[in-house]
Amino acid sequence: MKAKYSIIIIFAVLMTSCGKKNVQSSGIDITNIDTTVTPQNDFYQYACGGWMAKNPLTPEYARFGSFDKLGENNREQVKALVEEIAAKDEKVQGSVEQKIGDLYNLAMDSTRLNAEGNAPVMNTLDKIASIKDKAQLSVLMADLFMRGEGNMFYVYSAPDPKNSSMNLLQMYQSGFAMGEREYYLDNDETTQNIRSKYVAYMTKMFELFGFTPEQSEADAATVLRMETRLATAAYDNVTLRDVQLNYNKKTLDELQVLVPQISWNEFFGGLCLDIKEVSVGQIPHLQEVGKMIEEESLENIITYLQWQTINGASSVLSDDIYAVSFDFYGRTMSGREEPSPRWKRAVSTVNGVLGEAVGEMYVAKYFPPEAKDRMVQLVSNLQKSLGERIHDLEWMSDSTKVKAQEKLDAFYVKIGYPDKWRDYSALNIDMADSYYANLVKASVFENEYNFGFVGKPVDRDKWQMTPQTVNAYYDPSINEICFPAGILQYPFFDMNADDAFNYGAIGVVIGHEMTHGFDDQGSQFDKDGNLNNWWTPEDKEKFDARTKVLADYFDSIEVAPGVHANGRFTLGENIADHGGLQVSYQAFKNATKDAPLATVDGFTPEQRFFLAYATVWAGNIRPEEILVRTKSDPHSLGRWRVNGALPHINAWYDAYQVDETSPMYVKPENRASIW
């Protein structure tokens, strides 16, 4: 299974402790509210319409929401740190400062990038073209993977789902450049148009790399056909959520029998790995890779691998190459009108390559030590609330409740930043090499780092996000929740606001991450992170029936004309939103029971709780991006994380006097009730 942690797009912290008052305002910006809409008819538009009007989409964005706005602020902060380093005339060779500054300067040097054109990639294309028989493919594919230059499948190290104390090499389906298998298989008019433009994009790109127009057109058709083979064999996003089906541990000998067309000793040797076992995530896809190696001509395989290299490099070469890439991925697929400024792309690269080094500087300047202390208390408050709700569940037996409480108590909590920073001394960034060549070295460095964990005990202190990331996650394989420093800012937390606002905003997000431990996937892992059933058969049957209510409800939502949400694909995130709301609302009521909050600006405390929650998901989105995210994102669209979630929360009905006349009304017996 790949990257088993579920990620919520935003988060924030620095909460006052339960019952402790630090109230100066309601925290609600009334200009965010659209008063032309009643909350009972369209709560998302009511709560967020004003924000959406104040923050229209710019040409750079396919979607822009509250968390994007915070991300912009973080990017500016990181930019200031990086540019100060990059501007220094002299840096100690091999120092972190030298690597950050030189990589940023390489990314910003458009004159040099345009002069180099496609040259940095041509040696790789020639190397691919030089192989004489298929027996050479195993070594070549390993080399390309290490260098980040493409392949038909993905390999990575992660905790063994059934032995969570040890890291296991795992494999995951990939190899189709449009990202989602549906772009190759669906036959609606929109998808067919995207496929047609994808072929045109490939044709233009091949020409930019020296292929004749005739050869470029033929090669584009070959790539589409081969990627379609891979996509056809791949699991869809719903099937990928079946954690048992996607765990298939094999010995090296068994893998060789399963896919004999690849010499696995040679392939793993090329990754500098000496392994005895591996988990094959999606067996039909990997078998199709083997069949393609056997059935396709060597010339076709060369064409496919060259395309993987070209496409992967297209965003870090000359402006003309990047423009063609953006025209397809940015304009056609997402509806964006303009690319991000070069400095933003440069900062993203530095964050990607030297993330913890930048994070160490970021934390020192922007994250006060007391913030971490307050976050520890807040997480404890939410854990207590979730524990209370588990204790009071009427549908769960006592024996299963004991296991659930044990898992909740065993959460491994990471807040702000790592206790030990990563060592980048082995990474070499050299201005004498091209920007692309340095990124290839960075890919080798990263893969060597990742593969270095294979077969070794899991390091529970290793972070899966950098501190400056505007994000958070839960990882069921080690039962951990993580809240990086980067999201600890307004509007998701307000030191001057009362508990109604803060529990409604960041409290729900904390509860969301906790609930991932008990969603349809997380609930299959025990307190130690092992894929191990801890339910009685009767309780599991009841749980599945209750989660099906959410899946069916979201399946019924029409997100665009003729396009419905995928309730089974988004089920884990919808369960987490539902649980986060329930858990945080109870924590909010606990915190204020001895000193109830007053009505402020005409809003009761309960109304402010739900307004704060909705504002977390305020945003504008292009029609094209709605279709992209419906196919690819396990999170529901922002509008439906509000209008789809709240109709299942009884407290929302009470707060806004929602009755049968409301189009959002769901009968009590039809509402989801899980955690």
Phi, psi and omega per residue, in radians:
M1 nan 2.403 -3.098
K2 -1.665 2.280 2.979
A3 0.757 1.162 -2.981
K4 -1.232 -0.145 3.106
Y5 -1.292 2.525 3.051
S6 -1.668 2.479 -3.045
I7 -2.058 2.273 2.931
I8 -1.622 2.463 -2.971
I9 -1.193 -0.489 -3.084
I10 -2.343 2.934 3.080
F11 -2.976 2.906 3.025
A12 -2.866 2.902 -3.037
V13 -2.473 -2.669 3.126
L14 1.221 0.997 -3.091
M15 -1.580 2.591 2.951
T16 -1.215 2.614 -3.123
S17 -1.212 2.816 -3.073
C18 -0.937 2.171 3.064
G19 1.419 -0.178 -3.102
K20 -1.510 2.262 -2.998
K21 -1.676 2.357 3.036
N22 -2.544 0.901 -2.925
V23 -1.670 2.154 3.049
Q24 -2.239 -0.381 3.137
S25 -2.714 3.037 3.111
S26 -1.375 -0.327 -3.078
G27 1.403 -0.184 -3.098
I28 -1.544 2.180 3.030
D29 -1.560 1.846 -3.029
I30 -1.188 -0.275 3.080
T31 -1.279 -0.190 3.064
N32 -1.342 -0.245 -3.007
I33 -1.579 2.423 3.052
D34 -1.730 1.738 -3.048
T35 -1.328 -0.085 3.087
T36 -1.389 -0.136 -3.109
V37 -2.067 2.461 3.088
T38 -1.528 2.505 -3.095
P39 -1.111 -0.456 -3.130
Q40 -1.296 -0.382 -3.087
N41 -1.620 -0.676 -3.129
D42 -2.731 1.532 -3.012
F43 -1.146 -0.604 -3.137
Y44 -1.087 -0.856 -3.135
Q45 -1.135 -0.692 3.121
Y46 -1.068 -0.862 -3.050
A47 -1.355 -0.495 -2.970
C48 -2.064 -0.155 -3.038
G49 -1.001 -0.687 3.110
G50 -1.157 -0.728 3.088
W51 -1.056 -0.771 -3.112
M52 -1.099 -0.656 3.113
A53 -1.206 -0.607 -3.131
K54 -1.354 -0.329 -3.044
N55 -2.230 1.133 -3.123
P56 -1.146 2.740 3.093
L57 -1.113 2.311 2.990
T58 -1.608 2.858 -3.118
P59 -0.995 -0.393 -3.086
E60 -1.269 -0.438 -2.943
Y61 -1.922 2.480 2.936
A62 -1.593 -0.425 3.069
R63 -2.621 2.420 3.112
F64 -2.464 2.079 -3.115
G65 -2.309 -2.986 -3.105
S66 -0.992 -0.742 -3.114
F67 -1.256 -0.525 3.054
D68 -1.138 -0.661 3.120
K69 -1.108 -0.726 3.059
L70 -1.148 -0.679 3.098
G71 -1.051 -0.649 3.086
E72 -1.077 -0.734 3.122
N73 -1.113 -0.766 3.116
N74 -1.097 -0.682 3.135
R75 -1.101 -0.701 3.103
E76 -1.109 -0.692 3.118
Q77 -1.127 -0.789 3.121
V78 -1.158 -0.669 3.105
K79 -0.999 -0.781 -3.129
A80 -1.068 -0.721 3.119
L81 -1.136 -0.799 -3.066
V82 -1.232 -0.748 -3.110
E83 -1.156 -0.571 3.081
E84 -1.090 -0.692 3.104
I85 -1.238 -0.796 -3.074
A86 -1.102 -0.476 -3.097
A87 -1.353 -0.227 -3.126
K88 -1.191 2.340 -3.130
D89 -1.255 -0.648 -3.108
E90 -2.149 2.261 3.085
K91 -2.297 2.550 3.129
V92 -1.190 2.076 -3.107
Q93 -1.009 2.267 -3.137
G94 1.600 -0.166 3.121
S95 -1.336 2.795 3.084
V96 -1.059 -0.694 3.118
E97 -1.046 -0.760 3.133
Q98 -1.064 -0.724 -3.097
K99 -1.205 -0.756 3.115
I100 -1.126 -0.863 -3.085
G101 -1.119 -0.772 -3.105
D102 -1.214 -0.687 3.124
L103 -1.123 -0.726 3.107
Y104 -1.113 -0.777 3.136
N105 -1.117 -0.652 3.078
L106 -1.099 -0.730 -3.138
A107 -1.176 -0.527 -3.088
M108 -1.517 -0.205 -3.033
D109 -1.460 1.383 -3.099
S110 -1.147 -0.560 3.131
T111 -1.067 -0.820 3.127
R112 -1.179 -0.750 -3.139
L113 -1.047 -0.742 -3.133
N114 -1.218 -0.590 3.108
A115 -1.202 -0.632 -3.129
E116 -1.330 -0.508 3.107
G117 0.994 -2.228 -3.130
N118 -1.595 -0.006 -3.012
A119 -0.962 -0.706 -3.093
P120 -1.037 -0.393 -3.062
V121 -1.725 -0.267 -2.976
M122 -1.096 -0.602 3.120
N123 -1.076 -0.681 3.109
T124 -1.161 -0.760 3.118
L125 -1.073 -0.707 3.103
D126 -1.142 -0.674 3.136
K127 -1.111 -0.735 3.107
I128 -1.101 -0.762 -3.092
A129 -1.194 -0.324 -3.026
S130 -1.454 -0.201 -3.096
I131 -1.185 2.514 -3.008
K132 -1.838 -0.372 3.110
D133 -2.650 2.894 -3.044
K134 -1.198 -0.329 3.117
A135 -1.100 -0.362 -3.142
Q136 -1.470 -0.159 -3.022
L137 -1.156 -0.623 -3.072
S138 -1.054 -0.779 3.124
V139 -1.237 -0.730 -3.134
L140 -1.082 -0.783 -3.110
M141 -1.111 -0.653 3.088
A142 -1.130 -0.745 3.141
D143 -1.114 -0.768 3.123
L144 -1.104 -0.692 3.140
F145 -1.116 -0.821 -3.131
M146 -1.024 -0.643 -3.086
R147 -1.481 -0.015 3.133
G148 1.239 0.501 -3.053
E149 -1.885 0.397 2.954
G150 1.813 2.748 3.076
N151 -3.055 3.097 -3.102
M152 -1.576 -0.204 3.131
F153 -2.666 2.920 -3.043
Y154 -2.051 2.476 -3.123
V155 -2.217 2.400 -3.099
Y156 -2.764 2.872 3.093
S157 -1.819 2.393 3.104
A158 -2.799 2.845 3.101
P159 -0.996 2.436 3.083
D160 -1.152 2.084 -3.090
P161 -1.013 -0.370 3.125
K162 -1.961 0.104 3.027
N163 -2.637 1.244 -2.875
S164 -1.155 -0.158 3.110
S165 -1.449 -0.167 -3.098
M166 -2.143 2.530 3.075
N167 -1.470 2.464 -3.094
L168 -2.241 2.427 3.019
L169 -1.232 2.334 -3.076
Q170 -2.336 2.708 -3.082
M171 -2.162 2.566 -3.044
Y172 -2.499 2.528 -3.105
Q173 -1.150 2.482 3.050
S174 -2.884 -2.856 3.044
G175 1.795 0.024 3.073
F176 -2.061 2.052 -2.875
A177 -1.275 -0.250 3.047
M178 -1.439 -0.053 2.966
G179 1.591 -0.891 -3.085
E180 -1.962 2.384 -3.095
R181 -1.050 -0.511 -3.093
E182 -1.098 -0.473 3.114
Y183 -1.145 -0.360 3.121
Y184 -1.672 -0.367 -2.964
L185 -1.954 -0.553 -3.125
D186 -1.232 2.593 -3.074
N187 -2.130 0.361 3.005
D188 -1.218 2.845 -3.028
E189 -1.054 -0.716 -3.116
T190 -1.102 -0.799 -3.114
T191 -1.186 -0.688 3.094
Q192 -1.078 -0.661 3.108
N193 -1.140 -0.707 3.110
I194 -1.115 -0.755 3.115
R195 -1.056 -0.742 3.136
S196 -1.074 -0.744 -3.139
K197 -1.262 -0.473 3.057
Y198 -1.131 -0.741 3.093
V199 -1.093 -0.733 3.106
A200 -1.110 -0.692 3.100
Y201 -1.077 -0.845 3.127
M202 -1.054 -0.723 -3.129
T203 -1.063 -0.816 3.107
K204 -1.070 -0.719 -3.084
M205 -1.193 -0.757 3.078
F206 -0.994 -0.709 3.126
E207 -1.102 -0.683 3.115
L208 -1.126 -0.327 3.120
F209 -1.825 0.358 2.942
G210 1.664 0.075 3.112
F211 -1.447 2.596 3.107
T212 -1.194 2.744 3.112
P213 -0.968 -0.717 -3.123
E214 -1.153 -0.787 3.138
Q215 -1.168 -0.654 3.140
S216 -1.081 -0.757 3.137
E217 -1.126 -0.750 3.134
A218 -1.165 -0.715 -3.132
D219 -1.158 -0.648 3.109
A220 -1.080 -0.729 3.115
A221 -1.140 -0.672 3.113
T222 -1.105 -0.802 -3.127
V223 -1.092 -0.789 -3.139
L224 -1.038 -0.751 -3.134
R225 -1.122 -0.727 -3.118
M226 -1.243 -0.712 3.090
E227 -1.138 -0.582 3.104
T228 -1.152 -0.633 3.055
R229 -1.041 -0.823 -3.138
L230 -1.117 -0.739 -3.121
A231 -1.140 -0.663 -3.134
T232 -1.119 -0.642 -3.136
A233 -1.411 -0.293 -3.062
A234 -1.308 2.697 3.021
Y235 -1.303 2.568 3.009
D236 -1.355 3.023 -3.013
N237 -1.171 -0.459 3.087
V238 -1.259 -0.782 3.128
T239 -1.126 -0.576 3.105
L240 -1.119 -0.316 3.128
R241 -1.450 -0.104 3.109
D242 -1.428 1.697 -2.978
V243 -1.163 -0.547 3.112
Q244 -1.239 -0.758 -3.124
L245 -1.111 -0.561 -3.058
N246 -1.629 0.236 3.037
Y247 -2.050 1.945 -3.088
N248 -2.455 1.499 -3.109
K249 -1.306 2.283 -3.125
K250 -2.272 2.538 2.924
T251 -1.285 2.898 3.129
L252 -1.085 -0.656 3.109
D253 -1.144 -0.711 3.122
E254 -1.146 -0.665 3.096
L255 -1.129 -0.653 3.135
Q256 -1.133 -0.627 3.075
V257 -1.253 -0.673 -3.104
L258 -1.130 -0.784 3.136
V259 -2.299 1.441 -3.047
P260 -1.313 -0.204 -3.078
Q261 -1.279 -0.233 3.094
I262 -1.970 2.346 3.020
S263 -1.428 1.762 -3.013
W264 -1.245 -0.513 3.034
N265 -1.067 -0.738 3.130
E266 -1.228 -0.718 -3.119
F267 -1.105 -0.907 -3.115
F268 -1.206 -0.521 3.039
G269 -1.091 -0.644 3.087
G270 -1.171 -0.361 3.057
L271 -1.620 0.119 -3.104
C272 1.056 0.665 -3.133
L273 -2.033 2.402 3.014
D274 -2.117 1.632 -2.990
I275 -2.020 2.773 3.081
K276 -1.934 -0.366 -3.114
E277 -2.670 2.768 -3.107
V278 -2.672 2.586 3.043
S279 -1.702 2.115 3.098
V280 -1.601 1.888 -3.045
G281 -1.067 -0.959 -3.023
Q282 -2.166 1.639 -3.022
I283 -1.056 -0.797 -3.117
P284 -1.028 -0.652 3.137
H285 -1.147 -0.805 -3.121
L286 -1.161 -0.621 3.072
Q287 -1.142 -0.610 3.085
E288 -1.159 -0.617 3.034
V289 -0.994 -0.812 3.119
G290 -1.076 -0.751 3.129
K291 -1.098 -0.676 3.128
M292 -1.127 -0.723 3.108
I293 -1.073 -0.650 -3.134
E294 -1.317 -0.706 -2.949
E295 -1.664 -0.564 -3.128
E296 -1.382 2.640 3.090
S297 -1.194 2.712 3.093
L298 -1.033 -0.628 3.130
E299 -1.076 -0.732 3.132
N300 -1.160 -0.693 3.132
I301 -1.152 -0.691 3.074
I302 -1.048 -0.789 3.125
T303 -1.029 -0.790 -3.141
Y304 -1.057 -0.838 -3.112
L305 -1.168 -0.604 3.066
Q306 -1.130 -0.693 3.120
W307 -1.122 -0.729 3.105
Q308 -0.987 -0.729 3.140
T309 -1.186 -0.819 -3.127
I310 -1.065 -0.858 -3.083
N311 -1.129 -0.708 3.138
G312 -1.135 -0.507 -3.103
A313 -1.580 -0.180 -2.908
S314 -1.084 -0.426 -3.081
S315 -1.562 -0.045 -3.056
V316 -2.222 0.408 3.108
L317 -2.004 -2.540 -3.062
S318 -1.244 2.870 -3.082
D319 -1.095 -0.640 -3.112
D320 -1.184 -0.634 3.101
I321 -1.217 -0.795 3.137
Y322 -1.079 -0.656 -3.111
A323 -1.078 -0.691 3.123
V324 -1.178 -0.719 3.105
S325 -1.100 -0.811 -3.137
F326 -1.101 -0.628 -3.112
D327 -1.019 -0.640 3.112
F328 -1.468 -1.034 -3.037
Y329 -1.223 -0.632 -3.129
G330 -1.450 -1.006 -3.042
R331 -1.351 -0.966 -3.027
T332 -1.166 -0.850 -3.017
M333 -1.423 -0.675 -3.033
S334 -1.938 -0.235 3.131
G335 1.461 0.124 3.108
R336 -1.177 2.591 -3.092
E337 -1.745 -0.510 -3.128
E338 -2.456 2.623 3.064
P339 -1.286 2.848 3.034
S340 -1.150 2.624 3.082
P341 -0.985 2.682 -3.082
R342 -0.994 -0.666 -3.079
W343 -1.129 -0.575 3.113
K344 -1.193 -0.692 3.101
R345 -1.167 -0.629 3.124
A346 -1.167 -0.758 3.108
V347 -1.091 -0.699 3.125
S348 -1.082 -0.684 3.109
T349 -1.125 -0.820 3.125
V350 -1.067 -0.732 3.083
N351 -1.068 -0.665 -3.116
G352 -1.258 -0.644 -3.055
V353 -1.531 -0.699 -3.041
L354 -2.195 0.746 -2.965
G355 -1.010 -0.807 -3.103
E356 -1.291 -0.504 3.070
A357 -1.137 -0.765 3.062
V358 -1.145 -0.691 -3.123
G359 -1.074 -0.636 3.118
E360 -1.094 -0.705 3.088
M361 -1.219 -0.711 -3.135
Y362 -1.044 -0.827 -3.120
V363 -1.090 -0.737 -3.114
A364 -1.053 -0.567 -3.058
K365 -1.669 -0.592 -2.936
Y366 -2.048 -0.117 -3.046
F367 -2.117 1.780 -3.120
P368 -1.221 2.505 -3.101
P369 -0.984 -0.608 -3.091
E370 -1.153 -0.363 3.123
A371 -1.107 -0.692 -3.132
K372 -1.143 -0.683 3.132
D373 -1.094 -0.741 -3.131
R374 -1.178 -0.608 -3.141
M375 -1.166 -0.655 3.095
V376 -1.000 -0.746 -3.139
Q377 -1.164 -0.722 -3.131
L378 -1.116 -0.791 3.112
V379 -1.031 -0.703 3.102
S380 -1.059 -0.715 3.119
N381 -1.066 -0.759 -3.111
L382 -1.245 -0.633 3.065
Q383 -1.055 -0.728 3.121
K384 -1.069 -0.754 -3.128
S385 -1.124 -0.758 3.126
L386 -1.129 -0.672 3.087
G387 -1.066 -0.695 3.098
E388 -1.094 -0.724 -3.107
R389 -1.191 -0.688 3.082
I390 -1.081 -0.764 -3.129
H391 -1.031 -0.617 -3.040
D392 -1.604 0.006 -3.110
L393 -1.081 2.225 -3.135
E394 -1.478 -0.313 -3.054
W395 -1.661 -0.150 -3.062
M396 -1.850 2.410 3.137
S397 -1.288 2.805 -3.103
D398 -1.097 -0.658 -3.095
S399 -1.144 -0.678 3.107
T400 -1.272 -0.612 3.090
K401 -1.041 -0.688 3.126
V402 -1.042 -0.778 3.134
K403 -1.149 -0.683 3.132
A404 -1.127 -0.748 3.120
Q405 -1.141 -0.666 3.096
E406 -1.077 -0.712 3.131
K407 -1.171 -0.749 3.120
L408 -1.057 -0.760 -3.129
D409 -1.172 -0.423 -3.071
A410 -1.558 0.000 3.117
F411 -0.873 2.304 3.042
Y412 -1.706 2.012 -2.970
V413 -1.805 2.237 3.067
K414 -2.061 2.268 -3.046
I415 -2.321 2.237 2.968
G416 1.473 -1.199 -2.997
Y417 -2.858 2.803 -3.131
P418 -1.191 2.689 3.043
D419 -1.341 -0.448 3.113
K420 -2.232 2.228 -3.082
W421 -1.508 2.634 -3.101
R422 -1.260 2.574 -3.138
D423 -1.659 2.124 3.141
Y424 -1.886 0.294 -3.040
S425 -1.113 -0.478 -3.106
A426 -1.420 -0.149 3.120
L427 -1.500 2.232 -3.135
N428 -1.909 2.040 3.030
I429 -1.946 2.157 -2.998
D430 -2.302 2.115 3.132
M431 -1.111 -0.342 3.114
A432 -1.228 -0.414 3.107
D433 -1.600 2.789 3.116
S434 -1.200 2.828 3.060
Y435 -0.976 -0.804 -3.131
Y436 -1.089 -0.765 -3.135
A437 -1.077 -0.653 3.102
N438 -1.181 -0.620 3.101
L439 -1.227 -0.565 3.035
V440 -1.100 -0.782 3.089
K441 -1.073 -0.663 3.117
A442 -1.134 -0.649 3.105
S443 -1.143 -0.757 3.092
V444 -1.058 -0.781 3.124
F445 -1.028 -0.795 -3.095
E446 -1.174 -0.735 3.129
N447 -1.168 -0.701 3.090
E448 -1.088 -0.686 3.092
Y449 -1.088 -0.858 -3.112
N450 -1.117 -0.814 -3.110
F451 -1.223 -0.329 3.103
G452 -1.127 -0.276 3.138
F453 -1.562 -0.234 -3.054
V454 -1.055 2.280 3.097
G455 1.351 0.087 -3.125
K456 -1.952 2.808 3.100
P457 -1.041 2.551 3.137
V458 -1.178 2.292 3.053
D459 -1.584 1.819 -3.056
R460 -1.254 -0.216 3.126
D461 -1.597 -0.033 3.100
K462 -1.312 2.288 -3.123
W463 -1.644 2.557 3.104
Q464 -1.792 0.021 3.056
M465 -2.442 2.678 3.067
T466 -1.444 2.730 -3.095
P467 -1.056 -0.522 -3.082
Q468 -1.482 0.053 -3.101
T469 -1.290 2.367 3.055
V470 -1.556 1.442 -3.004
N471 -3.003 3.124 3.039
A472 -2.816 2.874 -3.135
Y473 -2.699 2.811 2.906
Y474 -2.141 2.348 3.109
D475 -2.064 1.901 -3.095
P476 -1.185 -0.424 -3.070
S477 -1.232 -0.326 3.013
I478 -2.285 0.194 3.057
N479 0.899 0.905 -3.123
E480 -2.147 2.602 2.988
I481 -2.077 2.466 -3.035
C482 -2.353 2.331 -3.122
F483 -2.264 1.665 -3.129
P484 -1.146 2.779 -3.110
A485 -1.136 -0.494 -2.995
G486 -1.059 -0.374 -3.095
I487 -1.761 0.179 -3.041
L488 -1.569 1.004 -3.070
Q489 -2.523 2.846 3.021
Y490 -1.053 2.513 0.280
P491 -1.694 0.190 -3.094
F492 -1.540 -0.243 2.974
F493 -2.522 2.473 3.140
D494 -2.372 1.936 -3.121
M495 -1.045 -0.432 -3.095
N496 -1.654 0.050 -3.097
A497 -1.764 2.844 -3.105
D498 -1.507 -3.138 -3.068
D499 -1.141 -0.500 3.137
A500 -1.042 -0.797 -3.139
F501 -1.192 -0.883 -2.999
N502 -1.216 -0.644 3.059
Y503 -1.227 -0.601 3.121
G504 -1.191 -0.584 -3.119
A505 -1.575 -1.456 -3.021
I506 -1.290 -0.478 3.114
G507 -1.061 -0.740 3.122
V508 -1.112 -0.667 -3.108
V509 -1.183 -0.678 3.062
I510 -1.099 -0.807 3.095
G511 -1.059 -0.615 3.084
H512 -1.011 -0.892 -3.101
E513 -1.121 -0.676 3.091
M514 -1.105 -0.729 -3.098
T515 -1.155 -0.414 3.066
H516 -1.002 -0.463 3.072
G517 -1.179 -0.199 -3.077
F518 -2.298 0.372 3.074
D519 -1.472 -2.956 -3.039
D520 -1.141 -0.462 3.066
Q521 -1.622 -0.923 -3.079
G522 -1.012 -0.529 -3.107
S523 -1.197 -0.193 3.123
Q524 -1.538 -0.097 3.135
F525 -1.859 2.460 -3.127
D526 -1.483 -3.020 -3.046
K527 -1.123 -0.396 3.131
D528 -1.616 -0.026 3.133
G529 1.586 0.208 3.133
N530 -1.588 2.489 3.055
L531 -1.237 1.646 -2.941
N532 -2.684 2.149 -3.079
N533 -1.227 2.143 3.097
W534 -2.011 0.274 -3.103
W535 -1.816 2.630 2.868
T536 -1.312 2.653 3.141
P537 -0.983 -0.663 -3.114
E538 -1.179 -0.734 3.135
D539 -1.154 -0.707 -3.138
K540 -1.128 -0.663 3.100
E541 -1.112 -0.728 3.106
K542 -1.151 -0.730 3.123
F543 -1.052 -0.822 -3.129
D544 -1.078 -0.667 3.126
A545 -1.149 -0.677 -3.131
R546 -1.257 -0.659 3.114
T547 -1.263 -0.485 3.108
K548 -1.083 -0.515 3.096
V549 -1.023 -0.782 3.111
L550 -1.173 -0.755 -3.126
A551 -1.039 -0.805 -3.131
D552 -1.152 -0.695 -3.125
Y553 -1.091 -0.813 -3.124
F554 -1.255 -0.510 3.033
D555 -1.031 -0.519 -3.066
S556 -1.420 -0.175 -3.073
I557 -1.395 2.231 3.091
E558 -1.638 1.922 -3.054
V559 -1.526 -0.356 3.081
A560 -2.706 2.812 -3.114
P561 -0.904 2.025 3.122
G562 1.368 0.044 -3.100
V563 -2.074 2.175 -3.122
H564 -1.854 2.672 3.010
A565 -1.117 2.786 3.116
N566 -1.875 1.626 -3.027
G567 -1.126 -0.471 3.136
R568 -1.432 -0.583 3.068
F569 -1.188 -0.707 -3.086
T570 -1.627 0.157 -3.000
L571 -1.034 -0.787 -3.108
G572 -1.029 -0.775 -3.139
E573 -1.221 -0.620 3.123
N574 -1.217 -0.655 3.037
I575 -1.068 -0.738 -3.114
A576 -1.166 -0.690 3.056
D577 -1.087 -0.794 -3.140
H578 -1.053 -0.850 3.136
G579 -1.149 -0.692 3.125
G580 -1.055 -0.718 3.096
L581 -1.120 -0.808 -3.101
Q582 -1.136 -0.794 -3.074
V583 -1.182 -0.787 -3.088
S584 -1.242 -0.614 3.104
Y585 -1.094 -0.729 3.112
Q586 -1.147 -0.698 3.097
A587 -1.101 -0.682 3.093
F588 -1.069 -0.789 -3.140
K589 -1.171 -0.639 3.080
N590 -1.094 -0.725 -3.059
A591 -1.200 -0.452 -3.025
T592 -1.984 0.125 -3.028
K593 -1.146 -0.560 -3.109
D594 -1.524 -0.289 3.130
A595 -2.529 1.343 -3.083
P596 -0.977 2.499 3.137
L597 -1.375 2.713 -3.137
A598 -1.540 2.874 2.964
T599 -1.280 2.304 -3.102
V600 -2.259 2.322 3.132
D601 0.968 0.514 3.113
G602 1.470 0.035 -3.115
F603 -1.945 2.280 3.052
T604 -1.233 2.854 3.098
P605 -1.002 -0.687 -3.136
E606 -1.145 -0.678 3.092
Q607 -1.153 -0.680 3.137
R608 -1.154 -0.594 3.074
F609 -0.982 -0.851 -3.083
F610 -1.325 -0.540 3.031
L611 -1.109 -0.759 3.132
A612 -1.088 -0.719 3.105
Y613 -1.065 -0.829 -3.092
A614 -1.087 -0.683 -3.089
T615 -1.114 -0.474 3.051
V616 -0.950 -0.583 -3.060
W617 -1.817 0.209 3.091
A618 -1.051 2.410 3.111
G619 3.068 2.821 3.032
N620 -1.967 2.601 -3.077
I621 -2.570 2.506 3.125
R622 -1.411 2.661 3.137
P623 -0.983 -0.677 3.141
E624 -1.106 -0.680 -3.109
E625 -1.239 -0.515 3.049
I626 -1.029 -0.768 -3.133
L627 -1.186 -0.709 3.119
V628 -1.047 -0.862 -3.053
R629 -1.255 -0.533 3.083
T630 -1.132 -0.567 3.096
K631 -1.408 -0.566 -2.869
S632 -2.061 -0.320 -2.978
D633 -1.805 2.130 3.110
P634 -1.237 -0.133 3.038
H635 -1.590 2.487 2.999
S636 -1.170 2.760 3.075
L637 -1.079 2.646 -3.062
G638 -0.886 -0.782 -3.138
R639 -0.982 -0.679 -3.034
W640 -1.560 -0.206 2.969
R641 -1.268 -0.218 3.041
V642 -1.821 -1.137 -3.054
N643 -1.216 -0.329 3.068
G644 -1.586 -0.512 -3.081
A645 -1.496 -0.786 -2.998
L646 -1.120 -0.576 3.118
P647 -1.078 -0.157 3.105
H648 -1.838 0.163 -3.127
I649 -1.943 1.915 -3.070
N650 -1.023 -0.656 -3.096
A651 -1.109 -0.503 3.109
W652 -1.165 -0.699 3.100
Y653 -1.044 -0.752 -3.133
D654 -1.181 -0.710 -3.076
A655 -1.133 -0.615 -3.046
Y656 -2.037 0.267 3.100
Q657 0.853 0.893 -3.137
V658 -1.454 2.210 -3.128
D659 -2.222 -2.968 -3.044
E660 -1.062 -0.311 -3.116
T661 -1.406 -0.189 -3.112
S662 -1.392 2.366 3.076
P663 -1.149 -0.269 3.111
M664 -1.597 -0.056 -3.040
Y665 -1.173 2.333 3.004
V666 -2.162 2.295 -3.135
K667 -1.018 2.495 -3.096
P668 -0.906 -0.709 -3.103
E669 -1.229 -0.254 -3.140
N670 -1.772 -0.014 -3.137
R671 -1.420 2.559 3.060
A672 -1.211 2.481 3.056
S673 -2.544 1.797 -3.023
I674 -2.079 -1.477 -3.120
W675 -1.682 nan nan
